[in-house]
Amino acid sequence: MSLKDIKKEFPIFNNKIQNNDLVYLDSANSSQKPQVVVDRIYDFYTKEFSNVGRSIHYLAVAATNLYENTRILVQKYINAKDKNEIVFTKGATEAINLVANTFGQKYLKEGDEVLLTELEHHSNYVPWHYLRKSKGVKIKFAEMDENGDVTLETIEKNITDKTKIIAITHLSNVTGAILPVKEITKLAHSKNIPVLIDGCQGAPHLKLDMQHLDCDFYAISCHKMYGPTGLGILYAKKKWLEELPPYQGGGGMIREVKKEGITFGELPNKYEAGTMATAQVIAFGESIKFINKIGIENIEKHERELTVYGEEVLRKNNSVKLIGNPKDKGSVLSFTLDGVHPHDIATILDEDGVAIRAGHHCCQILHEKLGLSATARASLGVYNTKEDLDQLNESLNKCKKIFS
């Protein structure tokens, strides 16, 4: 599939926004959906619907097979050893909460340390904060440098004999920094410390290989990967899924229930309690096929070229200040505009059909470090073009004139 006409695959771009063509620069928040994903949800509900793993009639068996086929697609896409290392959740937030809750319950005690970074999204901080409140666990933050990076050396400096788990982002949703997660994992494992990677921003933009990264846990947000909302994935090494307790109780995750006690189901059922997001899981299979058809390497190359171009365009605009200049950068352009609040920037750009995000992007610790209450952010997806970034700059100049 050619990237040249990729927008045609996304029905949202057939619509006008404020009588303008849509320039969607908010993919770090959530990506748009290709027609094949939208159609798959419709087809499942109108032609194939049934709950999975319960009944033995035709529709139920067919739905269960489709559901499990997506698990296999994800396994192959991220190169997991076993399909049962793929757990479907209602989002990456739940995936991280699952690990924090179960790992914390079994292995953490008062005084133990969890190592995060100053780049973390609230979803990879708040769950660990709960353990700080309930169990007296300590949280340490590896510091961001002046370029918006967190280095391997900074991680190493913060590890002590009390560090029990390291939980870090793969790609910052503010500075765009791509962390050296393979090297961090290797360092952590040399000290018998497991690693969780928040892959919300990494998964849509970077080639994933769990055998190469060797991390213990990896959290994925499907709605950022051209898939449906309400769905996430937790990759976890089999040994952890076998050792850790269940996260939620209910139907589907048990083997046997008696008045005297309960035994739990096999993996990954042990972690998939209740009625799952069946339509979303099946449709996400189409998202994986869509990405595979283009090629993640082609997507990565396309987005890196656009990021470089976008930085060049914005740096020429004397009123724009880019946030972060990391060594290895993903497709995120956070910035400020002299004399204009980020929320005003977003409002005025919307009049031109340019969709960006303004605020702290669920990263208040990072923004406090920067001394800023908010930034504006343009984030890229497979459907973006250089013309989109030219329009962004043109609309920023319009914004500047309004406030001058």
C-alpha positions as CSV (number, residue, x, y, z in Angstrom):
1,M,0.0,0.0,0.0
2,S,1.4,3.4,-1.0
3,L,1.7,6.2,1.6
4,K,1.1,8.7,-1.2
5,D,-2.7,8.3,-1.1
6,I,-3.1,6.9,2.4
7,K,-5.6,9.5,3.5
8,K,-8.1,7.9,1.2
9,E,-8.1,4.9,3.5
10,F,-9.5,7.0,6.4
11,P,-13.1,8.1,6.0
12,I,-12.7,11.0,8.5
13,F,-10.8,12.9,5.9
14,N,-13.8,13.1,3.7
15,N,-15.3,15.6,6.1
16,K,-14.8,19.3,6.4
17,I,-13.9,21.0,9.7
18,Q,-15.0,24.6,9.9
19,N,-15.3,24.5,6.1
20,N,-11.7,23.4,5.8
21,D,-9.9,20.2,4.9
22,L,-9.0,18.4,8.2
23,V,-5.4,18.6,9.1
24,Y,-5.2,16.0,11.9
25,L,-2.1,16.5,14.1
26,D,-3.3,14.7,17.3
27,S,-2.3,11.1,16.7
28,A,-0.4,10.9,20.0
29,N,-3.8,11.4,21.7
30,S,-5.7,9.0,19.4
31,S,-5.2,7.9,15.8
32,Q,-7.9,8.0,13.2
33,K,-9.4,4.7,11.9
34,P,-9.1,3.2,8.4
35,Q,-12.2,2.1,6.7
36,V,-11.3,-1.6,7.1
37,V,-11.4,-1.2,10.9
38,V,-14.7,0.6,10.8
39,D,-16.2,-2.0,8.4
40,R,-15.0,-4.9,10.6
41,I,-16.8,-3.6,13.6
42,Y,-20.0,-3.1,11.6
43,D,-19.7,-6.6,10.0
44,F,-19.1,-8.3,13.3
45,Y,-22.1,-6.8,15.0
46,T,-24.5,-7.2,12.0
47,K,-23.4,-10.7,10.8
48,E,-21.2,-12.5,13.3
49,F,-22.0,-11.4,16.8
50,S,-21.7,-13.7,19.8
51,N,-19.9,-13.7,23.1
52,V,-16.6,-15.6,23.2
53,G,-15.5,-18.6,25.2
54,R,-19.0,-19.4,26.5
55,S,-21.4,-21.2,24.2
56,I,-20.8,-23.9,21.7
57,H,-23.2,-22.8,18.9
58,Y,-21.9,-21.7,15.5
59,L,-21.7,-18.0,16.1
60,A,-20.0,-18.4,19.5
61,V,-17.4,-20.7,18.1
62,A,-16.8,-18.5,15.1
63,A,-16.5,-15.4,17.3
64,T,-14.1,-17.1,19.7
65,N,-11.9,-18.2,16.8
66,L,-11.8,-14.6,15.4
67,Y,-10.9,-13.3,18.8
68,E,-8.1,-15.7,19.2
69,N,-6.9,-15.1,15.7
70,T,-6.2,-11.5,16.7
71,R,-4.2,-12.7,19.7
72,I,-2.0,-14.7,17.2
73,L,-1.6,-11.6,15.0
74,V,-0.5,-9.5,17.9
75,Q,1.9,-12.3,19.0
76,K,3.5,-12.3,15.6
77,Y,3.5,-8.5,15.3
78,I,5.5,-8.0,18.5
79,N,7.4,-11.3,18.2
80,A,6.3,-12.7,21.5
81,K,7.3,-16.3,22.2
82,D,3.8,-17.5,23.1
83,K,0.3,-16.3,22.1
84,N,-0.7,-16.7,25.8
85,E,1.7,-13.9,26.7
86,I,-0.8,-11.6,25.1
87,V,-3.5,-10.3,27.5
88,F,-6.4,-8.1,26.2
89,T,-7.3,-5.3,28.5
90,K,-9.6,-2.3,28.2
91,G,-6.6,0.0,27.5
92,A,-2.9,0.5,28.2
93,T,-3.9,2.2,31.5
94,E,-5.5,-1.0,32.7
95,A,-2.5,-3.0,31.5
96,I,-0.2,-0.9,33.7
97,N,-2.6,-1.1,36.6
98,L,-2.7,-4.8,36.2
99,V,1.0,-5.1,36.6
100,A,1.3,-2.5,39.4
101,N,-1.6,-4.1,41.3
102,T,-0.5,-7.8,41.0
103,F,3.3,-7.3,41.2
104,G,2.8,-4.9,44.1
105,Q,0.5,-7.2,45.9
106,K,2.9,-10.2,45.7
107,Y,6.4,-8.7,45.7
108,L,6.5,-5.1,47.1
109,K,6.7,-4.1,50.7
110,E,7.4,-0.9,52.7
111,G,10.6,0.7,51.7
112,D,10.9,-1.0,48.3
113,E,11.6,1.3,45.4
114,V,9.9,1.7,42.0
115,L,12.0,3.6,39.5
116,L,10.1,5.8,37.0
117,T,11.3,8.8,34.9
118,E,10.2,12.5,34.8
119,L,8.8,11.8,31.3
120,E,6.1,9.5,32.5
121,H,2.4,9.8,31.5
122,H,0.1,9.9,34.5
123,S,-1.0,6.3,33.6
124,N,2.5,5.1,34.5
125,Y,2.7,7.0,37.7
126,V,-0.7,7.0,39.4
127,P,-0.9,3.2,39.7
128,W,2.5,3.1,41.5
129,H,1.4,6.0,43.7
130,Y,-1.4,3.8,45.0
131,L,1.2,1.4,46.2
132,R,3.1,4.3,47.9
133,K,-0.1,5.1,49.8
134,S,-1.2,1.6,50.6
135,K,2.1,-0.2,51.2
136,G,4.7,2.5,51.8
137,V,6.6,1.8,48.6
138,K,9.0,4.6,47.5
139,I,8.9,6.1,44.0
140,K,12.1,7.5,42.4
141,F,12.2,9.6,39.2
142,A,15.1,9.4,36.9
143,E,15.7,13.0,35.8
144,M,15.1,14.4,32.3
145,D,18.1,16.3,30.9
146,E,18.0,19.7,29.2
147,N,17.3,18.0,25.8
148,G,14.2,16.2,27.1
149,D,16.0,12.8,27.3
150,V,16.5,10.3,30.1
151,T,19.8,8.5,29.6
152,L,21.0,5.0,30.6
153,E,23.5,6.6,32.9
154,T,20.7,8.5,34.8
155,I,18.7,5.3,35.1
156,E,21.8,3.5,36.5
157,K,22.5,6.2,39.0
158,N,19.0,5.8,40.5
159,I,19.1,2.1,40.9
160,T,19.7,0.8,44.5
161,D,19.5,-2.5,46.2
162,K,15.9,-1.6,47.0
163,T,14.8,-1.1,43.4
164,K,12.3,-3.9,42.7
165,I,10.9,-2.8,39.3
166,I,11.6,-0.2,36.6
167,A,8.6,1.3,34.8
168,I,9.5,3.6,31.9
169,T,8.0,5.1,28.7
170,H,9.3,3.9,25.3
171,L,8.6,7.2,23.6
172,S,7.8,10.5,25.4
173,N,4.4,12.0,24.4
174,V,5.9,15.5,25.1
175,T,9.5,15.7,24.1
176,G,9.4,12.8,21.6
177,A,12.4,11.2,23.3
178,I,12.9,7.5,22.5
179,L,14.5,5.9,25.5
180,P,17.2,3.2,25.2
181,V,14.8,0.6,26.5
182,K,16.8,-2.4,25.4
183,E,19.9,-1.1,27.2
184,I,17.9,-0.2,30.2
185,T,16.4,-3.6,30.3
186,K,19.8,-5.3,30.0
187,L,21.1,-3.2,32.9
188,A,18.1,-3.9,35.0
189,H,18.2,-7.7,34.4
190,S,21.9,-7.7,35.4
191,K,20.6,-6.7,38.8
192,N,17.5,-9.0,38.7
193,I,15.1,-6.1,38.3
194,P,12.1,-6.6,36.0
195,V,11.1,-3.9,33.5
196,L,7.7,-2.6,32.4
197,I,7.6,-0.4,29.3
198,D,4.7,2.0,28.6
199,G,4.5,1.5,24.8
200,C,1.5,3.8,24.2
201,Q,3.6,6.0,21.9
202,G,6.2,3.4,20.9
203,A,3.9,0.8,19.5
204,P,2.3,2.9,16.8
205,H,5.5,4.3,15.5
206,L,8.4,1.8,16.1
207,K,9.1,-1.8,15.1
208,L,8.5,-4.0,18.1
209,D,10.3,-7.2,18.9
210,M,9.9,-8.5,22.4
211,Q,12.8,-11.0,22.0
212,H,15.1,-8.1,21.1
213,L,13.9,-5.8,23.8
214,D,13.6,-8.6,26.4
215,C,11.4,-6.5,28.7
216,D,9.2,-8.3,31.2
217,F,6.0,-6.2,30.5
218,Y,5.0,-4.0,27.5
219,A,1.7,-2.0,27.5
220,I,0.0,-1.1,24.2
221,S,-2.9,1.3,23.5
222,C,-4.8,0.0,20.5
223,H,-6.7,3.2,19.7
224,K,-3.3,4.9,19.0
225,M,-2.5,2.1,16.5
226,Y,-5.4,2.9,14.1
227,G,-7.6,0.5,16.1
228,P,-10.8,0.8,18.2
229,T,-11.1,2.6,21.6
230,G,-11.6,0.7,24.8
231,L,-8.9,-1.9,24.1
232,G,-5.3,-2.4,25.2
233,I,-2.8,-5.2,25.3
234,L,-0.4,-6.3,28.0
235,Y,2.5,-8.4,26.8
236,A,4.0,-10.2,29.8
237,K,6.6,-12.9,29.9
238,K,4.9,-16.2,30.6
239,K,6.8,-16.7,33.9
240,W,5.2,-13.5,35.3
241,L,1.7,-14.4,34.2
242,E,2.1,-17.8,35.9
243,E,3.5,-16.3,39.1
244,L,1.3,-13.2,39.6
245,P,-2.2,-13.4,41.0
246,P,-5.3,-12.5,38.9
247,Y,-6.2,-8.9,38.6
248,Q,-10.0,-9.2,38.5
249,G,-12.4,-12.0,39.4
250,G,-15.4,-13.2,37.5
251,G,-16.6,-15.4,34.6
252,G,-14.1,-16.7,32.1
253,M,-11.0,-16.5,34.4
254,I,-11.8,-19.5,36.5
255,R,-11.3,-23.3,36.1
256,E,-13.5,-24.5,39.0
257,V,-15.6,-22.7,41.6
258,K,-16.8,-24.5,44.7
259,K,-18.0,-23.2,48.1
260,E,-14.7,-24.2,49.6
261,G,-12.5,-22.5,47.1
262,I,-11.6,-21.5,43.5
263,T,-9.0,-22.5,41.0
264,F,-8.1,-20.2,38.1
265,G,-8.1,-20.8,34.4
266,E,-5.1,-21.3,32.1
267,L,-3.3,-18.4,30.6
268,P,-4.3,-15.9,29.3
269,N,-7.9,-16.5,30.6
270,K,-6.7,-16.0,34.1
271,Y,-6.4,-12.2,33.3
272,E,-9.4,-11.8,31.1
273,A,-12.4,-11.8,33.4
274,G,-15.9,-11.1,32.3
275,T,-17.2,-10.3,28.8
276,M,-14.3,-8.9,26.8
277,A,-14.4,-6.2,24.1
278,T,-14.9,-8.8,21.4
279,A,-15.8,-6.5,18.5
280,Q,-12.8,-4.2,19.3
281,V,-10.4,-7.2,19.5
282,I,-11.5,-8.6,16.2
283,A,-11.4,-5.2,14.5
284,F,-7.9,-4.6,15.9
285,G,-6.8,-7.6,13.9
286,E,-7.6,-5.4,10.8
287,S,-5.4,-2.6,12.3
288,I,-2.5,-5.0,12.5
289,K,-3.1,-6.2,8.9
290,F,-3.3,-2.6,7.8
291,I,0.0,-1.7,9.4
292,N,1.6,-4.9,8.0
293,K,0.3,-4.0,4.5
294,I,2.1,-0.7,4.6
295,G,5.1,-2.0,6.6
296,I,6.1,-0.6,10.0
297,E,9.5,0.2,8.6
298,N,7.9,2.4,5.9
299,I,5.7,4.1,8.5
300,E,8.7,4.8,10.7
301,K,10.7,6.2,7.8
302,H,7.8,8.4,6.7
303,E,7.1,9.8,10.1
304,R,10.8,10.5,10.9
305,E,11.1,12.4,7.6
306,L,8.0,14.4,8.5
307,T,9.3,15.1,12.1
308,V,12.6,16.5,10.7
309,Y,10.6,18.6,8.2
310,G,8.3,19.8,10.9
311,E,11.1,20.8,13.1
312,E,12.8,22.7,10.3
313,V,9.6,24.6,9.5
314,L,8.9,25.5,13.1
315,R,12.5,26.5,13.9
316,K,12.3,29.1,11.1
317,N,9.3,30.6,12.9
318,N,11.0,33.0,15.4
319,S,7.9,33.0,17.6
320,V,7.9,29.2,18.1
321,K,9.9,27.4,20.7
322,L,10.2,23.7,20.3
323,I,10.2,21.6,23.5
324,G,13.0,19.1,23.7
325,N,15.8,18.1,21.4
326,P,16.4,14.5,22.3
327,K,19.1,12.3,20.7
328,D,16.5,9.9,19.2
329,K,13.1,11.5,18.6
330,G,9.7,10.2,17.7
331,S,6.9,12.0,15.8
332,V,5.9,14.5,18.4
333,L,6.3,18.3,18.1
334,S,5.6,20.1,21.3
335,F,6.0,23.8,21.3
336,T,5.0,27.2,22.7
337,L,4.2,30.4,20.8
338,D,5.4,33.8,22.2
339,G,2.6,35.6,24.0
340,V,-0.1,33.1,23.2
341,H,-1.5,30.5,25.6
342,P,-1.5,26.9,24.2
343,H,-5.3,26.7,24.6
344,D,-5.7,29.8,22.5
345,I,-3.4,28.4,19.9
346,A,-5.5,25.2,19.6
347,T,-8.7,27.2,19.4
348,I,-7.5,29.4,16.6
349,L,-5.9,26.6,14.7
350,D,-9.2,24.7,14.9
351,E,-10.8,27.5,12.9
352,D,-8.5,26.4,10.0
353,G,-9.3,22.7,10.5
354,V,-6.0,22.1,12.2
355,A,-6.4,19.7,15.1
356,I,-3.6,19.8,17.7
357,R,-3.6,19.2,21.5
358,A,-3.0,21.8,24.1
359,G,-2.4,21.3,27.8
360,H,0.0,19.2,30.0
361,H,-0.7,16.0,28.0
362,C,-1.1,14.1,31.2
363,C,2.5,14.9,32.1
364,Q,2.4,17.5,34.8
365,I,5.7,16.4,36.4
366,L,7.5,17.0,33.1
367,H,5.8,20.4,32.6
368,E,6.6,21.4,36.1
369,K,10.3,20.6,35.4
370,L,10.1,22.8,32.3
371,G,8.5,25.6,34.2
372,L,5.4,25.5,32.0
373,S,1.7,25.0,32.8
374,A,1.0,23.8,29.3
375,T,2.4,23.3,25.8
376,A,0.9,22.9,22.3
377,R,1.5,19.6,20.6
378,A,1.4,18.5,17.0
379,S,1.8,14.7,16.7
380,L,2.0,12.7,13.5
381,G,0.5,9.6,12.0
382,V,0.8,7.6,8.8
383,Y,-1.7,9.9,7.0
384,N,0.2,13.1,7.6
385,T,2.1,15.0,4.9
386,K,4.5,17.9,4.5
387,E,1.5,20.0,3.4
388,D,-0.1,19.4,6.8
389,L,2.9,20.8,8.5
390,D,3.0,23.8,6.2
391,Q,-0.6,24.5,7.1
392,L,0.3,24.2,10.8
393,N,2.9,26.9,10.4
394,E,0.6,29.1,8.3
395,S,-2.1,28.9,11.0
396,L,0.5,29.6,13.7
397,N,1.4,32.8,11.8
398,K,-2.3,33.8,11.7
399,C,-2.5,33.1,15.4
400,K,0.6,35.3,16.1
401,K,-1.0,38.2,14.1
402,I,-4.2,38.0,16.1
403,F,-2.3,38.3,19.4
404,S,0.3,40.9,18.3
